[in-house]
C-alpha cells in the first residue's frame, strides 16, 4: 500500500480569505492510517487579490516508508 493525499480544488472571488487546510479531503500513510493535518506541509502562493489559477502542492513524509507523499490542486481566483 502507498500513502495518499486527496485534495479538493477551490474557486473563490477576488479578495476572499480561505484556509489551506480546507482543501484537504484526506491523507493516509502506507499502513492505511490517517495522517494528522499538522504533519502536512504546503508549497505555493495564492495572491487572493489577483485573478488566475494557482497550483498548490501538499505533502507529508510517510512515517513507515520514509517516502514523500504529494498531492496537487488548483485554486482559481475570479473577478
Biopython code that builds the backbone (N, CA, C, O; Angstrom):
import numpy as np
from Bio.PDB.StructureBuilder import StructureBuilder

atoms = [
    (1, "UNK", "N", (0.847, -1.188, 0.000)),
    (1, "UNK", "CA", (0.000, 0.000, 0.000)),
    (1, "UNK", "C", (0.888, 1.244, 0.000)),
    (1, "UNK", "O", (1.963, 1.260, 0.600)),
    (2, "UNK", "N", (0.422, 2.263, -0.673)),
    (2, "UNK", "CA", (1.140, 3.534, -0.741)),
    (2, "UNK", "C", (0.360, 4.607, 0.016)),
    (2, "UNK", "O", (-0.860, 4.519, 0.148)),
    (3, "UNK", "N", (1.073, 5.619, 0.510)),
    (3, "UNK", "CA", (0.419, 6.764, 1.124)),
    (3, "UNK", "C", (-0.310, 7.568, 0.063)),
    (3, "UNK", "O", (-0.002, 7.468, -1.125)),
    (4, "UNK", "N", (-1.281, 8.367, 0.498)),
    (4, "UNK", "CA", (-2.078, 9.145, -0.462)),
    (4, "UNK", "C", (-2.630, 10.404, 0.193)),
    (4, "UNK", "O", (-2.995, 10.414, 1.369)),
    (5, "UNK", "N", (-2.678, 11.459, -0.601)),
    (5, "UNK", "CA", (-3.347, 12.700, -0.197)),
    (5, "UNK", "C", (-4.460, 12.965, -1.202)),
    (5, "UNK", "O", (-4.225, 12.948, -2.411)),
    (6, "UNK", "N", (-5.660, 13.207, -0.711)),
    (6, "UNK", "CA", (-6.788, 13.587, -1.567)),
    (6, "UNK", "C", (-7.116, 15.045, -1.276)),
    (6, "UNK", "O", (-7.287, 15.437, -0.121)),
    (7, "UNK", "N", (-7.204, 15.847, -2.345)),
    (7, "UNK", "CA", (-7.426, 17.286, -2.211)),
    (7, "UNK", "C", (-8.634, 17.729, -3.018)),
    (7, "UNK", "O", (-9.033, 17.069, -3.977)),
    (8, "UNK", "N", (-9.210, 18.856, -2.617)),
    (8, "UNK", "CA", (-10.296, 19.495, -3.361)),
    (8, "UNK", "C", (-9.720, 20.688, -4.115)),
    (8, "UNK", "O", (-8.755, 21.309, -3.669)),
    (9, "UNK", "N", (-10.314, 21.000, -5.252)),
    (9, "UNK", "CA", (-9.992, 22.258, -5.916)),
    (9, "UNK", "C", (-10.889, 23.330, -5.290)),
    (9, "UNK", "O", (-11.833, 23.015, -4.565)),
    (10, "UNK", "N", (-10.587, 24.583, -5.574)),
    (10, "UNK", "CA", (-11.340, 25.675, -4.966)),
    (10, "UNK", "C", (-11.458, 26.816, -5.952)),
    (10, "UNK", "O", (-10.495, 27.147, -6.644)),
    (11, "UNK", "N", (-12.640, 27.422, -6.021)),
    (11, "UNK", "CA", (-12.851, 28.633, -6.807)),
    (11, "UNK", "C", (-13.467, 29.674, -5.886)),
    (11, "UNK", "O", (-14.517, 29.447, -5.283)),
    (12, "UNK", "N", (-12.793, 30.830, -5.785)),
    (12, "UNK", "CA", (-13.273, 31.903, -4.916)),
    (12, "UNK", "C", (-13.192, 33.244, -5.641)),
    (12, "UNK", "O", (-12.447, 33.400, -6.608)),
    (13, "UNK", "N", (-13.963, 34.191, -5.161)),
    (13, "UNK", "CA", (-13.905, 35.544, -5.718)),
    (13, "UNK", "C", (-12.697, 36.284, -5.182)),
    (13, "UNK", "O", (-12.240, 36.040, -4.065)),
    (14, "UNK", "N", (-12.192, 37.185, -5.995)),
    (14, "UNK", "CA", (-11.044, 38.008, -5.635)),
    (14, "UNK", "C", (-11.253, 38.638, -4.257)),
    (14, "UNK", "O", (-12.323, 39.174, -3.968)),
    (15, "UNK", "N", (-10.218, 38.570, -3.407)),
    (15, "UNK", "CA", (-10.263, 39.175, -2.082)),
    (15, "UNK", "C", (-10.847, 38.296, -0.988)),
    (15, "UNK", "O", (-10.877, 38.699, 0.174)),
    (16, "UNK", "N", (-11.312, 37.102, -1.340)),
    (16, "UNK", "CA", (-11.915, 36.203, -0.359)),
    (16, "UNK", "C", (-10.837, 35.420, 0.386)),
    (16, "UNK", "O", (-9.957, 34.820, -0.231)),
    (17, "UNK", "N", (-10.911, 35.431, 1.689)),
    (17, "UNK", "CA", (-9.951, 34.668, 2.501)),
    (17, "UNK", "C", (-10.378, 33.200, 2.544)),
    (17, "UNK", "O", (-11.562, 32.882, 2.440)),
    (18, "UNK", "N", (-9.407, 32.324, 2.698)),
    (18, "UNK", "CA", (-9.697, 30.905, 2.848)),
    (18, "UNK", "C", (-8.568, 30.259, 3.651)),
    (18, "UNK", "O", (-7.495, 30.841, 3.811)),
    (19, "UNK", "N", (-8.821, 29.056, 4.149)),
    (19, "UNK", "CA", (-7.808, 28.308, 4.898)),
    (19, "UNK", "C", (-7.314, 27.167, 4.018)),
    (19, "UNK", "O", (-8.114, 26.403, 3.479)),
    (20, "UNK", "N", (-6.010, 27.052, 3.873)),
    (20, "UNK", "CA", (-5.439, 25.991, 3.051)),
    (20, "UNK", "C", (-5.902, 24.610, 3.486)),
    (20, "UNK", "O", (-6.145, 23.747, 2.642)),
    (21, "UNK", "N", (-6.026, 24.390, 4.771)),
    (21, "UNK", "CA", (-6.411, 23.077, 5.277)),
    (21, "UNK", "C", (-7.795, 22.668, 4.779)),
    (21, "UNK", "O", (-8.117, 21.480, 4.763)),
    (22, "UNK", "N", (-8.612, 23.632, 4.375)),
    (22, "UNK", "CA", (-9.946, 23.307, 3.859)),
    (22, "UNK", "C", (-9.873, 22.560, 2.529)),
    (22, "UNK", "O", (-10.870, 21.978, 2.099)),
    (23, "UNK", "N", (-8.719, 22.564, 1.873)),
    (23, "UNK", "CA", (-8.551, 21.851, 0.603)),
    (23, "UNK", "C", (-8.250, 20.371, 0.805)),
    (23, "UNK", "O", (-8.319, 19.593, -0.146)),
    (24, "UNK", "N", (-7.921, 19.977, 2.017)),
    (24, "UNK", "CA", (-7.549, 18.603, 2.323)),
    (24, "UNK", "C", (-8.790, 17.750, 2.561)),
    (24, "UNK", "O", (-9.566, 18.012, 3.480)),
    (25, "UNK", "N", (-8.974, 16.720, 1.721)),
    (25, "UNK", "CA", (-10.062, 15.763, 1.946)),
    (25, "UNK", "C", (-9.603, 14.660, 2.879)),
    (25, "UNK", "O", (-10.292, 14.325, 3.842)),
    (26, "UNK", "N", (-8.424, 14.091, 2.588)),
    (26, "UNK", "CA", (-7.887, 13.032, 3.445)),
    (26, "UNK", "C", (-6.415, 12.804, 3.138)),
    (26, "UNK", "O", (-5.920, 13.161, 2.069)),
    (27, "UNK", "N", (-5.741, 12.211, 4.087)),
    (27, "UNK", "CA", (-4.344, 11.809, 3.917)),
    (27, "UNK", "C", (-4.140, 10.529, 4.707)),
    (27, "UNK", "O", (-4.464, 10.459, 5.892)),
    (28, "UNK", "N", (-3.596, 9.510, 4.036)),
    (28, "UNK", "CA", (-3.313, 8.245, 4.708)),
    (28, "UNK", "C", (-1.878, 7.831, 4.421)),
    (28, "UNK", "O", (-1.335, 8.116, 3.353)),
    (29, "UNK", "N", (-1.274, 7.155, 5.392)),
    (29, "UNK", "CA", (0.093, 6.685, 5.202)),
    (29, "UNK", "C", (0.083, 5.287, 4.569)),
    (29, "UNK", "O", (-0.979, 4.754, 4.247)),
    (30, "UNK", "N", (1.256, 4.707, 4.398)),
    (30, "UNK", "CA", (1.375, 3.420, 3.712)),
    (30, "UNK", "C", (0.815, 2.248, 4.518)),
    (30, "UNK", "O", (0.709, 1.135, 4.001)),
    (31, "UNK", "N", (0.460, 2.488, 5.768)),
    (31, "UNK", "CA", (-0.170, 1.456, 6.595)),
    (31, "UNK", "C", (-1.682, 1.658, 6.701)),
    (31, "UNK", "O", (-2.362, 0.940, 7.434)),
    (32, "UNK", "N", (-2.208, 2.652, 5.954)),
    (32, "UNK", "CA", (-3.649, 2.911, 5.958)),
    (32, "UNK", "C", (-4.120, 3.773, 7.111)),
    (32, "UNK", "O", (-5.324, 3.907, 7.330)),
    (33, "UNK", "N", (-3.193, 4.360, 7.852)),
    (33, "UNK", "CA", (-3.549, 5.209, 8.985)),
    (33, "UNK", "C", (-3.731, 6.657, 8.540)),
    (33, "UNK", "O", (-3.019, 7.134, 7.656)),
    (34, "UNK", "N", (-4.672, 7.345, 9.147)),
    (34, "UNK", "CA", (-4.901, 8.755, 8.851)),
    (34, "UNK", "C", (-3.705, 9.586, 9.305)),
    (34, "UNK", "O", (-3.181, 9.400, 10.403)),
    (35, "UNK", "N", (-3.290, 10.493, 8.453)),
    (35, "UNK", "CA", (-2.172, 11.394, 8.765)),
    (35, "UNK", "C", (-2.750, 12.667, 9.369)),
    (35, "UNK", "O", (-3.668, 13.260, 8.803)),
    (36, "UNK", "N", (-2.227, 13.087, 10.497)),
    (36, "UNK", "CA", (-2.683, 14.303, 11.163)),
    (36, "UNK", "C", (-2.371, 15.520, 10.287)),
    (36, "UNK", "O", (-1.298, 15.593, 9.687)),
    (37, "UNK", "N", (-3.283, 16.452, 10.213)),
    (37, "UNK", "CA", (-3.116, 17.653, 9.382)),
    (37, "UNK", "C", (-1.854, 18.430, 9.755)),
    (37, "UNK", "O", (-1.271, 19.098, 8.902)),
    (38, "UNK", "N", (-1.431, 18.354, 11.000)),
    (38, "UNK", "CA", (-0.226, 19.072, 11.436)),
    (38, "UNK", "C", (1.044, 18.529, 10.771)),
    (38, "UNK", "O", (2.071, 19.207, 10.747)),
    (39, "UNK", "N", (0.975, 17.315, 10.236)),
    (39, "UNK", "CA", (2.126, 16.702, 9.572)),
    (39, "UNK", "C", (2.180, 17.020, 8.082)),
    (39, "UNK", "O", (3.116, 16.611, 7.396)),
    (40, "UNK", "N", (1.195, 17.740, 7.581)),
    (40, "UNK", "CA", (1.106, 18.030, 6.152)),
    (40, "UNK", "C", (1.594, 19.447, 5.886)),
    (40, "UNK", "O", (1.190, 20.396, 6.558)),
    (41, "UNK", "N", (2.460, 19.574, 4.906)),
    (41, "UNK", "CA", (3.005, 20.878, 4.512)),
    (41, "UNK", "C", (2.455, 21.267, 3.152)),
    (41, "UNK", "O", (1.990, 20.416, 2.394)),
    (42, "UNK", "N", (2.510, 22.551, 2.849)),
    (42, "UNK", "CA", (2.044, 23.038, 1.541)),
    (42, "UNK", "C", (3.110, 23.924, 0.914)),
    (42, "UNK", "O", (3.910, 24.563, 1.597)),
    (43, "UNK", "N", (3.085, 23.935, -0.409)),
    (43, "UNK", "CA", (4.008, 24.757, -1.185)),
    (43, "UNK", "C", (3.195, 25.470, -2.258)),
    (43, "UNK", "O", (2.447, 24.835, -3.001)),
    (44, "UNK", "N", (3.341, 26.778, -2.337)),
    (44, "UNK", "CA", (2.635, 27.560, -3.348)),
    (44, "UNK", "C", (2.244, 28.905, -2.786)),
    (44, "UNK", "O", (2.287, 29.130, -1.577)),
    (45, "UNK", "N", (1.868, 29.786, -3.670)),
    (45, "UNK", "CA", (1.480, 31.136, -3.282)),
    (45, "UNK", "C", (0.180, 31.478, -3.993)),
    (45, "UNK", "O", (0.066, 31.315, -5.208)),
    (46, "UNK", "N", (-0.795, 31.951, -3.234)),
    (46, "UNK", "CA", (-2.092, 32.318, -3.801)),
    (46, "UNK", "C", (-2.376, 33.778, -3.465)),
    (46, "UNK", "O", (-2.830, 34.085, -2.363)),
    (47, "UNK", "N", (-2.109, 34.686, -4.419)),
    (47, "UNK", "CA", (-2.443, 36.096, -4.190)),
    (47, "UNK", "C", (-3.951, 36.299, -4.401)),
    (47, "UNK", "O", (-4.406, 36.432, -5.537)),
    (48, "UNK", "N", (-4.714, 36.322, -3.320)),
    (48, "UNK", "CA", (-6.173, 36.321, -3.425)),
    (48, "UNK", "C", (-6.752, 37.578, -4.069)),
    (48, "UNK", "O", (-7.948, 37.621, -4.357)),
    (49, "UNK", "N", (-5.939, 38.586, -4.296)),
    (49, "UNK", "CA", (-6.435, 39.799, -4.959)),
    (49, "UNK", "C", (-6.085, 39.847, -6.440)),
    (49, "UNK", "O", (-6.327, 40.857, -7.100)),
    (50, "UNK", "N", (-5.514, 38.758, -6.974)),
    (50, "UNK", "CA", (-5.115, 38.705, -8.388)),
    (50, "UNK", "C", (-5.801, 37.505, -9.036)),
    (50, "UNK", "O", (-5.455, 36.365, -8.726)),
    (51, "UNK", "N", (-6.779, 37.738, -9.940)),
    (51, "UNK", "CA", (-7.458, 36.623, -10.598)),
    (51, "UNK", "C", (-6.470, 35.729, -11.355)),
    (51, "UNK", "O", (-5.492, 36.200, -11.934)),
    (52, "UNK", "N", (-6.758, 34.432, -11.328)),
    (52, "UNK", "CA", (-5.935, 33.460, -12.028)),
    (52, "UNK", "C", (-6.061, 32.087, -11.395)),
    (52, "UNK", "O", (-6.793, 31.895, -10.423)),
    (53, "UNK", "N", (-5.329, 31.131, -11.969)),
    (53, "UNK", "CA", (-5.288, 29.768, -11.459)),
    (53, "UNK", "C", (-3.940, 29.543, -10.778)),
    (53, "UNK", "O", (-2.890, 29.790, -11.371)),
    (54, "UNK", "N", (-3.975, 29.080, -9.549)),
    (54, "UNK", "CA", (-2.753, 28.924, -8.759)),
    (54, "UNK", "C", (-2.618, 27.492, -8.250)),
    (54, "UNK", "O", (-3.477, 27.021, -7.505)),
    (55, "UNK", "N", (-1.562, 26.799, -8.637)),
    (55, "UNK", "CA", (-1.361, 25.434, -8.139)),
    (55, "UNK", "C", (-0.849, 25.448, -6.701)),
    (55, "UNK", "O", (-0.071, 26.317, -6.307)),
    (56, "UNK", "N", (-1.296, 24.481, -5.942)),
    (56, "UNK", "CA", (-0.821, 24.284, -4.563)),
    (56, "UNK", "C", (-0.464, 22.814, -4.403)),
    (56, "UNK", "O", (-1.240, 21.930, -4.765)),
    (57, "UNK", "N", (0.720, 22.566, -3.855)),
    (57, "UNK", "CA", (1.142, 21.208, -3.578)),
    (57, "UNK", "C", (1.111, 20.988, -2.066)),
    (57, "UNK", "O", (1.533, 21.842, -1.287)),
    (58, "UNK", "N", (0.607, 19.834, -1.680)),
    (58, "UNK", "CA", (0.601, 19.407, -0.286)),
    (58, "UNK", "C", (1.417, 18.132, -0.189)),
    (58, "UNK", "O", (1.413, 17.322, -1.115)),
    (59, "UNK", "N", (2.119, 17.943, 0.923)),
    (59, "UNK", "CA", (2.915, 16.723, 1.069)),
    (59, "UNK", "C", (3.138, 16.378, 2.542)),
    (59, "UNK", "O", (2.999, 17.218, 3.431)),
    (60, "UNK", "N", (3.486, 15.121, 2.761)),
    (60, "UNK", "CA", (3.941, 14.655, 4.070)),
    (60, "UNK", "C", (4.965, 13.559, 3.844)),
    (60, "UNK", "O", (5.022, 12.962, 2.769)),
    (61, "UNK", "N", (5.766, 13.298, 4.852)),
    (61, "UNK", "CA", (6.722, 12.197, 4.819)),
    (61, "UNK", "C", (6.070, 11.007, 5.516)),
    (61, "UNK", "O", (5.732, 11.073, 6.697)),
    (62, "UNK", "N", (5.901, 9.924, 4.771)),
    (62, "UNK", "CA", (5.290, 8.724, 5.328)),
    (62, "UNK", "C", (6.193, 8.180, 6.444)),
    (62, "UNK", "O", (7.371, 7.916, 6.203)),
    (63, "UNK", "N", (5.659, 8.010, 7.659)),
    (63, "UNK", "CA", (6.498, 7.578, 8.775)),
    (63, "UNK", "C", (7.000, 6.131, 8.644)),
    (63, "UNK", "O", (7.960, 5.750, 9.315)),
    (64, "UNK", "N", (6.368, 5.339, 7.799)),
    (64, "UNK", "CA", (6.750, 3.934, 7.649)),
    (64, "UNK", "C", (7.711, 3.730, 6.478)),
    (64, "UNK", "O", (8.755, 3.095, 6.627)),
    (65, "UNK", "N", (7.351, 4.269, 5.319)),
    (65, "UNK", "CA", (8.190, 4.076, 4.127)),
    (65, "UNK", "C", (9.281, 5.145, 4.010)),
    (65, "UNK", "O", (10.242, 4.981, 3.258)),
    (66, "UNK", "N", (9.123, 6.238, 4.759)),
    (66, "UNK", "CA", (10.040, 7.393, 4.706)),
    (66, "UNK", "C", (10.002, 8.100, 3.349)),
    (66, "UNK", "O", (10.887, 8.900, 3.045)),
    (67, "UNK", "N", (9.002, 7.815, 2.547)),
    (67, "UNK", "CA", (8.848, 8.460, 1.239)),
    (67, "UNK", "C", (7.965, 9.695, 1.359)),
    (67, "UNK", "O", (7.084, 9.773, 2.215)),
    (68, "UNK", "N", (8.224, 10.655, 0.482)),
    (68, "UNK", "CA", (7.408, 11.867, 0.422)),
    (68, "UNK", "C", (6.153, 11.552, -0.386)),
    (68, "UNK", "O", (6.237, 11.040, -1.502)),
    (69, "UNK", "N", (4.997, 11.858, 0.181)),
    (69, "UNK", "CA", (3.709, 11.648, -0.476)),
    (69, "UNK", "C", (3.157, 13.019, -0.832)),
    (69, "UNK", "O", (3.010, 13.880, 0.035)),
    (70, "UNK", "N", (2.850, 13.222, -2.119)),
    (70, "UNK", "CA", (2.433, 14.542, -2.602)),
    (70, "UNK", "C", (1.048, 14.516, -3.227)),
    (70, "UNK", "O", (0.589, 13.488, -3.725)),
    (71, "UNK", "N", (0.404, 15.657, -3.189)),
    (71, "UNK", "CA", (-0.853, 15.875, -3.891)),
    (71, "UNK", "C", (-0.863, 17.303, -4.409)),
    (71, "UNK", "O", (-0.265, 18.196, -3.809)),
    (72, "UNK", "N", (-1.545, 17.510, -5.526)),
    (72, "UNK", "CA", (-1.585, 18.836, -6.153)),
    (72, "UNK", "C", (-3.046, 19.205, -6.422)),
    (72, "UNK", "O", (-3.865, 18.365, -6.794)),
    (73, "UNK", "N", (-3.338, 20.483, -6.221)),
    (73, "UNK", "CA", (-4.666, 21.004, -6.543)),
    (73, "UNK", "C", (-4.507, 22.413, -7.107)),
    (73, "UNK", "O", (-3.410, 22.972, -7.121)),
    (74, "UNK", "N", (-5.618, 22.974, -7.569)),
    (74, "UNK", "CA", (-5.594, 24.323, -8.157)),
    (74, "UNK", "C", (-6.640, 25.192, -7.458)),
    (74, "UNK", "O", (-7.769, 24.767, -7.211)),
    (75, "UNK", "N", (-6.233, 26.406, -7.155)),
    (75, "UNK", "CA", (-7.139, 27.418, -6.595)),
    (75, "UNK", "C", (-7.365, 28.459, -7.672)),
    (75, "UNK", "O", (-6.421, 29.064, -8.180)),
    (76, "UNK", "N", (-8.630, 28.661, -8.014)),
    (76, "UNK", "CA", (-8.984, 29.629, -9.059)),
    (76, "UNK", "C", (-9.550, 30.877, -8.385)),
    (76, "UNK", "O", (-10.514, 30.802, -7.623)),
    (77, "UNK", "N", (-8.935, 32.025, -8.678)),
    (77, "UNK", "CA", (-9.413, 33.312, -8.178)),
    (77, "UNK", "C", (-10.136, 34.012, -9.325)),
    (77, "UNK", "O", (-9.563, 34.212, -10.396)),
    (78, "UNK", "N", (-11.394, 34.383, -9.097)),
    (78, "UNK", "CA", (-12.191, 35.036, -10.130)),
    (78, "UNK", "C", (-12.477, 36.490, -9.752)),
    (78, "UNK", "O", (-12.292, 36.896, -8.605)),
    (79, "UNK", "N", (-12.928, 37.258, -10.734)),
    (79, "UNK", "CA", (-13.258, 38.686, -10.504)),
    (79, "UNK", "C", (-14.434, 38.851, -9.577)),
    (79, "UNK", "O", (-14.836, 39.977, -9.283)),
]
sb = StructureBuilder()
sb.init_structure("model")
sb.init_model(0)
sb.init_chain("A")
sb.init_seg("    ")
for serial, (resi, resn, name, xyz) in enumerate(atoms, 1):
    if name == "N":
        sb.init_residue(resn, " ", resi, " ")
    sb.init_atom(name, np.array(xyz, "f"), 0.0, 1.0, " ", f" {name:<3s}", serial, name[0])
structure = sb.get_structure()
